Amino acid sequence: MPAAQGRESAKRIPDRAKTPKGVRFAAAGRFAEIVRLPATEAGPALLGWTFLVDGVGGVIVETEAYTEDDPAAHSYRGRSARNGTMFGPPGRLYVYRSYGIHWCANVVCGAKGEGAAVLLRALQPTHAVDVMRLRRGLDDARLLCSGPGRLAQALGISGVHDGAPLDEPPFRLLPPAAPVAFDTTTRIGISKAAELPRRYVVSDRRRA
């Protein structure tokens, strides 16, 4: 498990007088604590964490929250063979294939049986970038992990990882060294409940 960060340090928020309007700061905490939060709290709390799969990965800079009462969530119509992992226990990886083409990686959150998860939408590549370039077949670092399908391909995530605990190899999660500023926006790439503000983006990497 990654080293714990005390909750007292999470309260030391940077000078709000210098903070752009609308920007918030993600609270620090241990991974085991974060994944037990509701997805709408875990989503921003995971920003700034370094996520590695067999040593390949980077810093989480964009996430989206999905819950059982959300029409856009796979769990909305109840548990099935496809979405079973989403119902817990928390701290596992929920992997599904989007449109039969791209794998997408999600961190299961909340209480067991709740049907909630945080979609990992983008990483800033920092570790084994050369491996990511080979997997993605391109050189531009900005395109390696910008989008859930690209992220999964760059990190080598597939259906075999569905249900795997994220506190065990081949995964490694490292906490940010300081509070992370982020923006909250509406989600993208979905047709249902698109108006819900459940997308969280590190402020200096905000996307349209």
C-alpha positions as a LaTeX table, in Angstrom:
\begin{tabular}{lrrr}
\hline
Residue & $x$ (\AA) & $y$ (\AA) & $z$ (\AA) \\
\hline
Met1 & 0.00 & 0.00 & 0.00 \\
Pro2 & 1.19 & 3.57 & $-0.59$ \\
Ala3 & 2.46 & 5.57 & 2.32 \\
Ala4 & $-0.25$ & 7.29 & 4.32 \\
Gln5 & $-0.73$ & 11.02 & 4.24 \\
Gly6 & $-2.23$ & 12.50 & 7.39 \\
Arg7 & $-5.57$ & 14.19 & 7.24 \\
Glu8 & $-4.14$ & 17.16 & 9.12 \\
Ser9 & $-1.91$ & 17.95 & 6.13 \\
Ala10 & $-4.97$ & 17.87 & 3.89 \\
Lys11 & $-6.38$ & 20.83 & 5.82 \\
Arg12 & $-3.47$ & 23.09 & 4.90 \\
Ile13 & $-5.08$ & 24.57 & 1.83 \\
Pro14 & $-3.16$ & 27.15 & $-0.25$ \\
Asp15 & $-4.09$ & 30.83 & 0.05 \\
Arg16 & $-7.62$ & 31.09 & $-1.32$ \\
Ala17 & $-7.09$ & 34.74 & $-2.17$ \\
Lys18 & $-4.76$ & 33.57 & $-4.93$ \\
Thr19 & $-7.03$ & 30.74 & $-6.08$ \\
Pro20 & $-8.96$ & 31.23 & $-9.36$ \\
Lys21 & $-12.73$ & 31.28 & $-8.94$ \\
Gly22 & $-14.27$ & 27.81 & $-9.12$ \\
Val23 & $-11.03$ & 25.95 & $-8.39$ \\
Arg24 & $-11.05$ & 23.51 & $-5.48$ \\
Phe25 & $-8.39$ & 21.39 & $-3.83$ \\
Ala26 & $-8.51$ & 17.61 & $-3.47$ \\
Ala27 & $-8.07$ & 16.36 & 0.09 \\
Ala28 & $-5.15$ & 14.06 & 0.78 \\
Gly29 & $-5.65$ & 10.63 & 2.33 \\
Arg30 & $-4.72$ & 6.98 & 2.14 \\
Phe31 & $-5.89$ & 5.05 & $-0.88$ \\
Ala32 & $-7.82$ & 2.60 & 1.31 \\
Glu33 & $-9.74$ & 5.55 & 2.77 \\
Ile34 & $-10.36$ & 7.26 & $-0.56$ \\
Val35 & $-11.97$ & 4.22 & $-2.20$ \\
Arg36 & $-14.48$ & 3.98 & 0.63 \\
Leu37 & $-15.74$ & 7.48 & $-0.12$ \\
Pro38 & $-18.72$ & 8.10 & $-2.40$ \\
Ala39 & $-17.58$ & 8.18 & $-6.03$ \\
Thr40 & $-18.30$ & 11.92 & $-6.23$ \\
Glu41 & $-15.72$ & 12.46 & $-3.47$ \\
Ala42 & $-13.27$ & 9.75 & $-4.53$ \\
Gly43 & $-13.13$ & 11.15 & $-8.09$ \\
Pro44 & $-11.40$ & 14.40 & $-7.14$ \\
Ala45 & $-9.46$ & 12.74 & $-4.30$ \\
Leu46 & $-7.70$ & 10.43 & $-6.81$ \\
Leu47 & $-6.37$ & 13.38 & $-8.82$ \\
Gly48 & $-2.62$ & 13.76 & $-8.46$ \\
Trp49 & $-2.02$ & 10.12 & $-7.53$ \\
Thr50 & 0.53 & 8.25 & $-9.61$ \\
Phe51 & $-0.97$ & 5.07 & $-11.06$ \\
Leu52 & 1.41 & 2.38 & $-12.33$ \\
Val53 & 0.84 & $-1.02$ & $-13.93$ \\
Asp54 & 4.04 & $-3.07$ & $-13.97$ \\
Gly55 & 5.95 & 0.19 & $-13.59$ \\
Val56 & 4.20 & 1.91 & $-16.52$ \\
Gly57 & 1.97 & 4.91 & $-15.91$ \\
Gly58 & 1.71 & 8.45 & $-14.68$ \\
Val59 & $-0.20$ & 11.03 & $-12.67$ \\
Ile60 & $-4.00$ & 10.91 & $-12.70$ \\
Val61 & $-5.22$ & 14.26 & $-14.08$ \\
Glu62 & $-8.83$ & 13.57 & $-15.05$ \\
Thr63 & $-11.59$ & 11.37 & $-13.61$ \\
Glu64 & $-15.36$ & 10.94 & $-13.76$ \\
Ala65 & $-17.74$ & 9.62 & $-11.09$ \\
Tyr66 & $-20.52$ & 7.09 & $-11.70$ \\
Thr67 & $-23.06$ & 5.86 & $-9.14$ \\
Glu68 & $-25.95$ & 3.41 & $-9.07$ \\
Asp69 & $-28.56$ & 6.19 & $-9.24$ \\
Asp70 & $-26.89$ & 7.67 & $-12.32$ \\
Pro71 & $-28.54$ & 6.78 & $-15.67$ \\
Ala72 & $-25.10$ & 6.89 & $-17.34$ \\
Ala73 & $-23.66$ & 4.25 & $-14.98$ \\
His74 & $-23.42$ & 0.56 & $-15.88$ \\
Ser75 & $-24.86$ & $-0.21$ & $-12.43$ \\
Tyr76 & $-28.04$ & 1.83 & $-13.01$ \\
Arg77 & $-30.12$ & $-1.21$ & $-14.02$ \\
Gly78 & $-28.68$ & $-3.44$ & $-11.32$ \\
Arg79 & $-25.97$ & $-6.04$ & $-11.07$ \\
Ser80 & $-25.11$ & $-8.27$ & $-14.03$ \\
Ala81 & $-22.31$ & $-10.55$ & $-15.17$ \\
Arg82 & $-20.74$ & $-7.63$ & $-17.02$ \\
Asn83 & $-20.79$ & $-5.04$ & $-14.24$ \\
Gly84 & $-20.43$ & $-7.26$ & $-11.16$ \\
Thr85 & $-17.04$ & $-5.86$ & $-10.20$ \\
Met86 & $-18.56$ & $-2.37$ & $-9.92$ \\
Phe87 & $-20.49$ & $-3.53$ & $-6.85$ \\
Gly88 & $-17.35$ & $-4.05$ & $-4.81$ \\
Pro89 & $-15.49$ & $-4.54$ & $-2.73$ \\
Pro90 & $-13.98$ & $-1.05$ & $-3.14$ \\
Gly91 & $-10.38$ & $-0.67$ & $-4.22$ \\
Arg92 & $-10.68$ & $-3.05$ & $-7.18$ \\
Leu93 & $-10.29$ & $-2.30$ & $-10.86$ \\
Tyr94 & $-13.45$ & $-2.42$ & $-12.93$ \\
Val95 & $-12.55$ & $-2.90$ & $-16.59$ \\
Tyr96 & $-15.04$ & $-2.92$ & $-19.44$ \\
Arg97 & $-14.86$ & $-2.62$ & $-23.22$ \\
Ser98 & $-16.40$ & 0.50 & $-24.72$ \\
Tyr99 & $-18.25$ & 0.03 & $-28.03$ \\
Gly100 & $-16.50$ & $-3.32$ & $-28.36$ \\
Ile101 & $-13.20$ & $-1.56$ & $-29.11$ \\
His102 & $-11.50$ & 0.20 & $-26.20$ \\
Trp103 & $-10.87$ & $-1.02$ & $-22.67$ \\
Cys104 & $-11.68$ & 1.46 & $-19.90$ \\
Ala105 & $-10.31$ & 1.38 & $-16.34$ \\
Asn106 & $-12.32$ & 2.36 & $-13.26$ \\
Val107 & $-11.61$ & 2.41 & $-9.54$ \\
Val108 & $-14.45$ & 0.81 & $-7.57$ \\
Cys109 & $-15.55$ & 3.08 & $-4.71$ \\
Gly110 & $-18.03$ & 3.39 & $-1.88$ \\
Ala111 & $-19.54$ & 0.62 & 0.22 \\
Lys112 & $-19.62$ & $-2.98$ & $-0.99$ \\
Gly113 & $-22.78$ & $-3.57$ & $-3.01$ \\
Glu114 & $-23.18$ & 0.10 & $-3.89$ \\
Gly115 & $-22.38$ & $-0.08$ & $-7.62$ \\
Ala116 & $-20.10$ & 2.97 & $-7.85$ \\
Ala117 & $-16.80$ & 3.65 & $-9.58$ \\
Val118 & $-14.46$ & 6.38 & $-10.79$ \\
Leu119 & $-13.45$ & 6.30 & $-14.45$ \\
Leu120 & $-9.78$ & 7.11 & $-15.08$ \\
Arg121 & $-10.01$ & 9.48 & $-18.04$ \\
Ala122 & $-6.45$ & 10.76 & $-18.38$ \\
Leu123 & $-2.92$ & 10.48 & $-17.02$ \\
Gln124 & 0.15 & 12.63 & $-17.37$ \\
Pro125 & 2.78 & 10.07 & $-18.53$ \\
Thr126 & 5.76 & 9.90 & $-16.18$ \\
His127 & 6.97 & 6.29 & $-15.98$ \\
Ala128 & 8.16 & 4.04 & $-18.84$ \\
Val129 & 6.95 & 6.50 & $-21.46$ \\
Asp130 & 8.87 & 4.57 & $-24.12$ \\
Val131 & 6.72 & 1.51 & $-23.40$ \\
Met132 & 3.56 & 3.60 & $-23.76$ \\
Arg133 & 4.75 & 4.94 & $-27.11$ \\
Leu134 & 5.28 & 1.42 & $-28.40$ \\
Arg135 & 1.85 & 0.29 & $-27.25$ \\
Arg136 & 0.12 & 3.35 & $-28.65$ \\
Gly137 & 2.17 & 3.51 & $-31.86$ \\
Leu138 & 2.86 & 7.23 & $-31.61$ \\
Asp139 & 5.37 & 9.66 & $-30.11$ \\
Asp140 & 3.30 & 12.62 & $-28.94$ \\
Ala141 & 3.19 & 12.36 & $-25.13$ \\
Arg142 & 0.01 & 14.44 & $-25.04$ \\
Leu143 & $-1.89$ & 11.68 & $-26.85$ \\
Leu144 & $-0.58$ & 8.70 & $-24.95$ \\
Cys145 & $-3.08$ & 8.72 & $-22.07$ \\
Ser146 & $-5.58$ & 11.48 & $-22.91$ \\
Gly147 & $-8.85$ & 9.58 & $-22.90$ \\
Pro148 & $-9.90$ & 6.36 & $-21.14$ \\
Gly149 & $-9.27$ & 4.08 & $-24.12$ \\
Arg150 & $-5.83$ & 5.52 & $-24.78$ \\
Leu151 & $-4.98$ & 5.29 & $-21.08$ \\
Ala152 & $-5.86$ & 1.60 & $-20.86$ \\
Gln153 & $-3.93$ & 0.78 & $-24.03$ \\
Ala154 & $-0.84$ & 2.70 & $-22.89$ \\
Leu155 & $-0.82$ & 0.93 & $-19.52$ \\
Gly156 & $-1.61$ & $-2.50$ & $-20.95$ \\
Ile157 & $-4.94$ & $-2.79$ & $-19.13$ \\
Ser158 & $-7.50$ & $-5.27$ & $-20.49$ \\
Gly159 & $-10.33$ & $-7.50$ & $-19.40$ \\
Val160 & $-7.95$ & $-9.83$ & $-17.57$ \\
His161 & $-7.49$ & $-7.08$ & $-14.97$ \\
Asp162 & $-11.20$ & $-6.77$ & $-14.17$ \\
Gly163 & $-11.74$ & $-7.30$ & $-10.45$ \\
Ala164 & $-8.05$ & $-7.12$ & $-9.55$ \\
Pro165 & $-7.21$ & $-5.44$ & $-6.22$ \\
Leu166 & $-5.36$ & $-2.18$ & $-6.79$ \\
Asp167 & $-3.24$ & $-2.50$ & $-3.66$ \\
Glu168 & $-1.43$ & $-5.55$ & $-5.06$ \\
Pro169 & 0.99 & $-6.11$ & $-7.99$ \\
Pro170 & 1.05 & $-5.36$ & $-10.86$ \\
Phe171 & $-0.49$ & $-2.12$ & $-9.60$ \\
Arg172 & 1.11 & 0.63 & $-7.58$ \\
Leu173 & $-0.45$ & 3.87 & $-6.38$ \\
Leu174 & 1.60 & 6.76 & $-5.01$ \\
Pro175 & $-0.03$ & 9.79 & $-3.33$ \\
Pro176 & 0.58 & 13.39 & $-4.43$ \\
Ala177 & 3.11 & 15.42 & $-2.46$ \\
Ala178 & 0.74 & 18.38 & $-2.06$ \\
Pro179 & $-2.97$ & 19.27 & $-2.40$ \\
Val180 & $-4.13$ & 19.20 & $-6.01$ \\
Ala181 & $-6.17$ & 22.05 & $-7.51$ \\
Phe182 & $-9.00$ & 20.87 & $-9.74$ \\
Asp183 & $-12.07$ & 21.99 & $-11.66$ \\
Thr184 & $-15.44$ & 20.26 & $-11.70$ \\
Thr185 & $-17.26$ & 20.07 & $-15.04$ \\
Thr186 & $-19.93$ & 18.05 & $-16.79$ \\
Arg187 & $-18.94$ & 14.66 & $-18.18$ \\
Ile188 & $-18.17$ & 14.09 & $-21.85$ \\
Gly189 & $-18.74$ & 11.27 & $-24.33$ \\
Ile190 & $-22.06$ & 10.19 & $-22.80$ \\
Ser191 & $-25.69$ & 10.70 & $-23.83$ \\
Lys192 & $-27.43$ & 10.18 & $-20.47$ \\
Ala193 & $-27.16$ & 12.50 & $-17.44$ \\
Ala194 & $-24.53$ & 14.51 & $-19.30$ \\
Glu195 & $-25.54$ & 17.58 & $-17.32$ \\
Leu196 & $-24.29$ & 16.20 & $-14.00$ \\
Pro197 & $-21.08$ & 17.90 & $-12.74$ \\
Arg198 & $-19.14$ & 14.70 & $-12.16$ \\
Arg199 & $-15.97$ & 15.22 & $-14.17$ \\
Tyr200 & $-12.86$ & 16.32 & $-12.27$ \\
Val201 & $-9.83$ & 17.81 & $-14.00$ \\
Val202 & $-6.52$ & 18.98 & $-12.57$ \\
Ser203 & $-6.74$ & 22.74 & $-13.07$ \\
Asp204 & $-3.68$ & 23.34 & $-15.21$ \\
Arg205 & $-4.63$ & 20.47 & $-17.54$ \\
Arg206 & $-8.28$ & 21.33 & $-18.11$ \\
Arg207 & $-9.74$ & 20.06 & $-21.39$ \\
Ala208 & $-12.69$ & 21.27 & $-23.45$ \\
\hline
\end{tabular}
